[in-house]
Amino acid sequence: MSACIFCKIIKGDIPSLKLFESDKVFAFLDINPLSRGHALVIPKFHGAKLTDIPDDQLSELLPVVKKIVNATGAENYNVLQNNGKIAHQEVDHVHFHMIPKPNLKEGLSVGWPQQKTDMDKLKELLEEVQAKM
């Protein structure tokens, strides 16, 4: 996709602080980090959402995230991957954030607005999902 900023980074049209590159994956430091070492790991295959990426193009992503965690020495960290605008996805190209959490003030802050559980509806959902897998 010619308009995709991440595709332009992969092609070298936009400079990046590259950490890792293979045939399938590109990883670089985030230029607007939440903490020191905040990195992005992206597939070279363009797709807006995780379900748009073929399985064979996903196989290296988490191992590369793990390598970056080890290389940065992060003891506490978040791995974040958003799909869709209302799920806070800013760039329409699949990407994983590795965000070190060195203390309570730096890194990702997360809210978790739990909902009450209706067990009957939860069981219906379970059956629906299992039937499609």
Contacts in CASP RR format, 6 or more apart in sequence:
PFRMAT RR
TARGET T0000
AUTHOR 0000-0000-0000
METHOD contacts of the structure
MODEL  1
MSACIFCKIIKGDIPSLKLFESDKVFAFLDINPLSRGHALVIPKFHGAKL
TDIPDDQLSELLPVVKKIVNATGAENYNVLQNNGKIAHQEVDHVHFHMIP
KPNLKEGLSVGWPQQKTDMDKLKELLEEVQAKM
1 7 0 8 1.000
1 46 0 8 1.000
1 93 0 8 1.000
4 46 0 8 1.000
4 91 0 8 1.000
4 92 0 8 1.000
4 93 0 8 1.000
5 14 0 8 1.000
5 91 0 8 1.000
5 93 0 8 1.000
6 26 0 8 1.000
6 40 0 8 1.000
6 42 0 8 1.000
6 46 0 8 1.000
6 91 0 8 1.000
6 93 0 8 1.000
6 95 0 8 1.000
7 46 0 8 1.000
7 93 0 8 1.000
8 14 0 8 1.000
9 16 0 8 1.000
9 26 0 8 1.000
9 28 0 8 1.000
10 26 0 8 1.000
10 42 0 8 1.000
10 44 0 8 1.000
16 28 0 8 1.000
16 29 0 8 1.000
17 28 0 8 1.000
17 29 0 8 1.000
17 31 0 8 1.000
18 26 0 8 1.000
18 27 0 8 1.000
18 28 0 8 1.000
19 27 0 8 1.000
19 28 0 8 1.000
19 29 0 8 1.000
19 39 0 8 1.000
19 68 0 8 1.000
19 71 0 8 1.000
20 26 0 8 1.000
20 27 0 8 1.000
20 41 0 8 1.000
20 64 0 8 1.000
20 67 0 8 1.000
20 68 0 8 1.000
21 27 0 8 1.000
22 60 0 8 1.000
22 64 0 8 1.000
23 44 0 8 1.000
24 43 0 8 1.000
24 44 0 8 1.000
24 45 0 8 1.000
24 57 0 8 1.000
24 59 0 8 1.000
24 60 0 8 1.000
25 41 0 8 1.000
25 42 0 8 1.000
25 43 0 8 1.000
25 44 0 8 1.000
25 60 0 8 1.000
25 61 0 8 1.000
25 64 0 8 1.000
26 41 0 8 1.000
26 42 0 8 1.000
26 44 0 8 1.000
27 39 0 8 1.000
27 40 0 8 1.000
27 41 0 8 1.000
27 42 0 8 1.000
27 64 0 8 1.000
27 68 0 8 1.000
28 39 0 8 1.000
28 40 0 8 1.000
29 37 0 8 1.000
29 38 0 8 1.000
29 39 0 8 1.000
29 40 0 8 1.000
30 37 0 8 1.000
30 38 0 8 1.000
30 39 0 8 1.000
30 40 0 8 1.000
30 97 0 8 1.000
33 99 0 8 1.000
34 99 0 8 1.000
34 106 0 8 1.000
34 107 0 8 1.000
34 108 0 8 1.000
35 99 0 8 1.000
35 100 0 8 1.000
35 101 0 8 1.000
35 102 0 8 1.000
35 106 0 8 1.000
35 107 0 8 1.000
36 100 0 8 1.000
36 102 0 8 1.000
36 106 0 8 1.000
37 72 0 8 1.000
37 74 0 8 1.000
37 98 0 8 1.000
37 100 0 8 1.000
38 97 0 8 1.000
38 98 0 8 1.000
38 99 0 8 1.000
38 100 0 8 1.000
38 107 0 8 1.000
39 68 0 8 1.000
39 72 0 8 1.000
39 97 0 8 1.000
39 98 0 8 1.000
40 95 0 8 1.000
40 96 0 8 1.000
40 97 0 8 1.000
40 98 0 8 1.000
41 61 0 8 1.000
41 64 0 8 1.000
41 65 0 8 1.000
41 68 0 8 1.000
41 95 0 8 1.000
41 96 0 8 1.000
41 98 0 8 1.000
42 93 0 8 1.000
42 94 0 8 1.000
42 95 0 8 1.000
42 96 0 8 1.000
43 53 0 8 1.000
43 57 0 8 1.000
43 58 0 8 1.000
43 61 0 8 1.000
43 94 0 8 1.000
44 57 0 8 1.000
45 53 0 8 1.000
45 54 0 8 1.000
45 57 0 8 1.000
46 93 0 8 1.000
47 53 0 8 1.000
47 92 0 8 1.000
47 93 0 8 1.000
47 94 0 8 1.000
48 83 0 8 1.000
48 84 0 8 1.000
48 89 0 8 1.000
48 92 0 8 1.000
48 93 0 8 1.000
48 94 0 8 1.000
49 83 0 8 1.000
49 84 0 8 1.000
49 89 0 8 1.000
49 94 0 8 1.000
50 58 0 8 1.000
50 81 0 8 1.000
50 83 0 8 1.000
50 94 0 8 1.000
51 83 0 8 1.000
52 94 0 8 1.000
53 94 0 8 1.000
61 96 0 8 1.000
62 79 0 8 1.000
62 96 0 8 1.000
65 79 0 8 1.000
65 96 0 8 1.000
65 98 0 8 1.000
68 98 0 8 1.000
69 77 0 8 1.000
69 98 0 8 1.000
72 98 0 8 1.000
72 100 0 8 1.000
73 100 0 8 1.000
74 98 0 8 1.000
74 100 0 8 1.000
74 101 0 8 1.000
74 102 0 8 1.000
76 100 0 8 1.000
76 101 0 8 1.000
76 102 0 8 1.000
77 98 0 8 1.000
77 99 0 8 1.000
77 100 0 8 1.000
77 101 0 8 1.000
78 97 0 8 1.000
78 98 0 8 1.000
78 99 0 8 1.000
78 101 0 8 1.000
78 107 0 8 1.000
78 108 0 8 1.000
78 110 0 8 1.000
79 96 0 8 1.000
79 97 0 8 1.000
79 98 0 8 1.000
79 99 0 8 1.000
80 96 0 8 1.000
80 97 0 8 1.000
80 99 0 8 1.000
80 108 0 8 1.000
81 94 0 8 1.000
81 95 0 8 1.000
81 96 0 8 1.000
81 97 0 8 1.000
82 88 0 8 1.000
82 89 0 8 1.000
83 89 0 8 1.000
83 94 0 8 1.000
84 92 0 8 1.000
97 108 0 8 1.000
99 107 0 8 1.000
99 108 0 8 1.000
100 106 0 8 1.000
100 107 0 8 1.000
101 107 0 8 1.000
101 108 0 8 1.000
END
